[in-house]
Amino acid sequence: MNRLTQVTRYPIKAHGREDLASVFLSPDACLPWDRHWAVAHEAAKLNDGWSPCMNFARAAKAPALMAISSRLDEATGEVTLMHPGRGSLTFRPDDAADLPRFLDWVGPLNSADRARPVRIVSAGRGMTDSDFPSVSILSETSLQALSDSMGVALSPDRFRGNLWIAGAKPFAEFDWIGRDIRVGGAVLRIEERIGRCTATMANPKTGERDADTLQGLARAFGHQDFGVYARVIEGGQVAVGDGWSLT
């Protein structure tokens, strides 16, 4: 059955994930509050607005970040971060007075030989890895095919997607580039494949690298891509359990 099985946002890029029951998608916008903030490191060279991921603290360089989960209070702008080794922290990313508490909390999760996190930034749009406001769509059957080929049950949280769908053939989403998909009340245009990095090697429960997903993709499927980026072209409400169809 073609249905939406998971909706997830990441309020602070690479620092926590939050599952949602439903969300309203707007045209030419990211999923609301997704990657709304990002943690710039001391070597960052930021643009006005969106900047590439190399400027930010991320799990490709600090795998322990993968074990952070989060909760955003949209009314107050407070974010609560939770990590098995660091406990929890509630703070306001937009409040400069809260920055030292955040840096103290997150510091031990970053590699000592890498550029250190120094500030939190926002850009007026989500700091996704694509240079356009994107929503990522990932397939449960593709994940199952990769898991089967590697002989390990891979959590979808390794791949930090926004919308997870069931019902497609494994990796069929790569054939949808340029096509439109209706999910619930929204329509999205599939734009490009998502190239993956070492962040996906880390277990989202422990933050430790324990599965070579890049090698697994290359060996079994001849590439290192997983999921697709899409652009919202018709806004609407989407909820877990909604159906989806190509248009």
Stockholm file with secondary structure:
# STOCKHOLM 1.0

chainA/1-247         MNRLTQVTRYPIKAHGREDLASVFLSPDACLPWDRHWAVAHEAAKLNDGWSPCMNFARAAKAPALMAISSRLDEATGEVTLMHPGRGSLTFRPDDAADLPRFLDWVGPLNSADRARPVRIVSAGRGMTDSDFPSVSILSETSLQALSDSMGVALSPDRFRGNLWIAGAKPFAEFDWIGRDIRVGGAVLRIEERIGRCTATMANPKTGERDADTLQGLARAFGHQDFGVYARVIEGGQVAVGDGWSLT
#=GR chainA/1-247 SS CCEEEEEEECSBTTSCCEEESEEEECTTCCSTTTTCEEEEETTCCCCSSCCCGGGBCCTTTCGGGGGCEEEEETTTTEEEEEETTTEEEEECTTCGGGHHHHHHHHGGGSCTTSCCEEEEEECSSCCCSSSSCCEEEEEHHHHHHHHHHHTSCCCGGGGCCSEEEESSCTTGGGGGTTCEEEETTEEEEEEEEEECCGGGGBCTTTCCBCCCHHHHHHHHHSSCEEEEEEEEEECEEEETTCBEEEC
#=GC SS_cons         CCEEEEEEECSBTTSCCEEESEEEECTTCCSTTTTCEEEEETTCCCCSSCCCGGGBCCTTTCGGGGGCEEEEETTTTEEEEEETTTEEEEECTTCGGGHHHHHHHHGGGSCTTSCCEEEEEECSSCCCSSSSCCEEEEEHHHHHHHHHHHTSCCCGGGGCCSEEEESSCTTGGGGGTTCEEEETTEEEEEEEEEECCGGGGBCTTTCCBCCCHHHHHHHHHSSCEEEEEEEEEECEEEETTCBEEEC
//
